[in-house]
Amino acid sequence: MFQVGIDIGSSATKVAVMEKGKVIKTLLLDTGFSSRKVADEIYQKLELDGITKENAKYVATGYGRISVPYADNTVTEITCH
């Protein structure tokens, strides 16, 4: 089971994928004008590596956290800190 953390900020989006307690993949993307578009792009990129809703848990935070339809949980930035 993978754990995926997504932080969609107003200008940059960061992603970390963990498996068995170790970071196995990171992504850094420009958020652009649409948080939803970057969320879809993230899912497509991870899907190419075999990371999907069936084998991963997703948590989203940041300005665009509500734009991640496949997130299992959303957390505010304040709570994350």
Legacy VTK file of the C-alpha trace (Angstrom):
# vtk DataFile Version 3.0
C-alpha trace
ASCII
DATASET POLYDATA
POINTS 81 float
0.000 0.000 0.000
1.318 3.421 -1.001
0.753 6.650 0.918
0.556 9.794 -1.206
0.790 13.322 0.175
-0.232 16.191 -2.099
0.331 19.869 -1.250
-1.320 22.162 -3.785
-0.183 25.712 -3.155
-1.047 28.849 -5.092
2.076 28.584 -7.276
3.718 25.182 -6.650
2.407 21.679 -6.082
4.450 19.095 -4.216
3.842 15.339 -4.075
5.517 12.650 -1.989
4.849 8.927 -2.341
5.811 6.568 0.446
5.914 2.801 0.644
6.863 0.879 3.776
7.916 4.101 5.508
10.292 5.262 2.765
9.874 8.046 0.219
9.985 6.385 -3.188
8.888 9.231 -5.455
8.494 13.006 -5.376
7.033 15.464 -7.841
7.223 19.248 -8.078
4.807 20.909 -10.492
3.622 24.422 -11.235
0.059 24.767 -9.970
-0.938 27.030 -12.826
-4.400 28.518 -12.996
-6.321 25.375 -12.043
-5.815 23.287 -8.910
-8.139 20.657 -10.374
-6.072 20.393 -13.554
-2.839 19.846 -11.614
-4.616 17.279 -9.385
-5.652 15.348 -12.499
-2.103 15.600 -13.878
-0.716 14.158 -10.630
-3.076 11.184 -10.751
-2.146 10.471 -14.374
1.600 10.631 -13.611
1.287 8.324 -10.601
-0.956 5.941 -12.509
1.869 5.435 -15.022
3.939 4.099 -12.095
1.123 1.780 -10.998
-0.018 3.980 -8.098
-3.836 4.178 -8.138
-6.853 4.486 -5.834
-6.868 0.701 -5.535
-3.415 0.474 -3.946
-2.835 3.886 -2.329
-4.201 6.286 0.256
-4.166 9.973 -0.673
-4.044 13.015 1.626
-4.256 16.544 0.236
-3.330 19.843 1.843
-2.685 23.391 0.768
-4.634 26.061 -1.038
-6.015 23.591 -3.606
-6.695 20.625 -1.313
-10.424 20.647 -2.065
-9.635 20.208 -5.771
-8.330 16.654 -5.335
-11.410 14.476 -5.930
-9.566 11.218 -5.266
-8.177 12.318 -1.864
-9.128 10.033 1.015
-8.590 12.917 3.428
-7.913 16.665 3.319
-5.979 18.512 5.991
-5.461 22.262 6.434
-1.978 23.693 6.283
-2.246 24.763 9.918
-3.029 21.211 11.023
-0.078 19.904 8.986
2.295 22.272 10.775
LINES 1 82
81 0 1 2 3 4 5 6 7 8 9 10 11 12 13 14 15 16 17 18 19 20 21 22 23 24 25 26 27 28 29 30 31 32 33 34 35 36 37 38 39 40 41 42 43 44 45 46 47 48 49 50 51 52 53 54 55 56 57 58 59 60 61 62 63 64 65 66 67 68 69 70 71 72 73 74 75 76 77 78 79 80
